[in-house]
Amino acid sequence: MEYSSTENGNFFIFKDSTEGKVAIGKVPTDLHEILNTIATEYYNEIPASEKKKATYHTWFDNMTPNIKKKVELVQNNPFWDKLCDNSEKCVRINAKEMDELYYSNPPNNLSSVNLYGAAGNYDIHRDCIFNFSGIKFYRVLIGLTDGNDNITTYFNNLNTGHKINKHDFIVFDFDNTTHQVIKDKQKSSSRILLKLHYIVCENCKYSRATVNKFKNAYIYYEFITRYFMQTGTDPETFYQFFVGLFCQGYMINGISFIILFYIILILMVLYVFNKVKFIGKNIFKILSYIASTLLVTFTAIVLFFWIRYSLTGIR
């Protein structure tokens, strides 16, 4: 089901105590020409080899001067004051260090291919783990290209989604909104998005300096998670496969139960074959054995995928 903020005149179409606030609509017309220019210039900058991969992105700080100036016009547009939701004493700060231009070209058969570092995008997830009192953090997705009729940004617990196209925007709570990317059809579906980020303190009781400190926590978190995602997507080296398989494994349903079952097997081996007693003085020995066994097993799995790729080109 697709829904737009413009249909009822409100900016946020959902205000949920668990999922946070969500907005879907069209950016103001005064931004259209700017966004069109950004799309053209950025597409021409993307190397041909990267256009065949699942993702390619450029942080705000790494954008060319021409594109950066245009992105700043979008970042600073008063339209985003709506994120304050008409609250008094609102502090809204753009976390530009997290902003990026994002090219995606997801593979077909998402359910039957290894997604590695990109696995988190296509499974049900939330983007962050923080919930600072009095603080809201929003991710804004703006469509720069048309022709998307089969990739939906879907909000699972709100039962709504949207296929982002040129000049569309989606806003959601970075900490709380459950979502996933769904590809409906098996065809090439490349698109370019501009991702913006804002920290908002409604009826704010903090100083602007304190809100900036909260913002920095989000920036550090994003840099770490984005590093793993980028390193592990479309892996070629052993290290990239290590990171990518870790990211993909983390998203497997029931992975915690699988690991728990494996740990129980390890403990049984220790007790039956190595005669290790589960007493206090053996705790370090037991934990070391569990950790080393898990690491060796995972390394063997990574080695298999890396060697297979090296010999056959299959990821």
Sequence and secondary structure as in RCSB ss.txt:
>XXXX:A:sequence
MEYSSTENGNFFIFKDSTEGKVAIGKVPTDLHEILNTIATEYYNEIPASEKKKATYHTWFDNMTPNIKKKVELVQ
NNPFWDKLCDNSEKCVRINAKEMDELYYSNPPNNLSSVNLYGAAGNYDIHRDCIFNFSGIKFYRVLIGLTDGNDN
ITTYFNNLNTGHKINKHDFIVFDFDNTTHQVIKDKQKSSSRILLKLHYIVCENCKYSRATVNKFKNAYIYYEFIT
RYFMQTGTDPETFYQFFVGLFCQGYMINGISFIILFYIILILMVLYVFNKVKFIGKNIFKILSYIASTLLVTFTA
IVLFFWIRYSLTGIR
>XXXX:A:secstr
 B  GGGTT S SEEETTTEEEEEEE  GGGHHHHHHHHHHHHHHS TTGGGSSEEEEEGGGS HHHHHHHHHHH
T GGGGGGGTT SS EEEE GGG EEEEE   S TTTS  GGGHHHHSSB S     TT EEEEEEEE     SS
EEEEEGGGTEEE   TTEEEEEETTT  BEEEE SSS   EEEEEEEEEEETT  S HHHHHHHHHHHHHHHHHH
HHHHHHHSS  SHHHHHHHHHHHHHTSTTHHHHHHHHHHHHHHHHHHTS    SGGGHHHHHHHHHHHHHHHHHH
HHHHHHHHHHHH   
